[in-house]
Amino acid sequence: MTEPIKARLAALPEPELPPDLWLRVRGARLHQRDRRRRIVAGSMAMLALVALPLFYLRTAAPPTPASSPAPAAFAAAPRAPLHEEPLRSVDRELQHAYERGASEQELQWLWQRREALARSGTATAVPQPIEI
C-alpha cells in the first residue's frame, strides 16, 4: 500500500522555488549569527562587570596601619584603671608568648606572675568587656 504512494510522490515534478528564497535564507542565517555574537558579547561584558570589582577587592593591597588613623571607637574606649595595668600587661605578655610559641618554662613563669598579681589585690575589680 505504501509502495504505490511512494512511487506516485517520486513521480511528481519539483515545485518552483521563489527567486529570492536563497537571499532570505542567507539573510536569516546572518541575522542568527549576529544575534549570537551580540548575546556572547553582552554576556562577556556582564561577566567582566561582575568580576572586576571582585578581582579588584582581592588584589587591592590592604591599608597600612600607620597610614590609616584609628577609628573613633578605639579612641573613645575607656582605659583600664591604673591599678589593673600590671595585670593587663602580664596578660598581654602571656598572649604574645602563646602567639610566638614560647617554652613551657616561660609560660609557667608568666602564669605564676599573673596569679601573684591577682592574689596581691592589685587588680581588685573584675575587668569589664569593652564594646567596639
TAFENMO-V41307 format. One record per helix or strand of 3 or more residues. SS is the DSSP state (h for helix, s for strand). FROM is the first residue (numbers start at 0). TO is the last residue. Records with the same first field share a line. If there is no record, write none. Layout:
SS: FROM-TO, FROM-TO
This chain:
h: 1-9, 20-58, 71-74, 81-99, 103-119
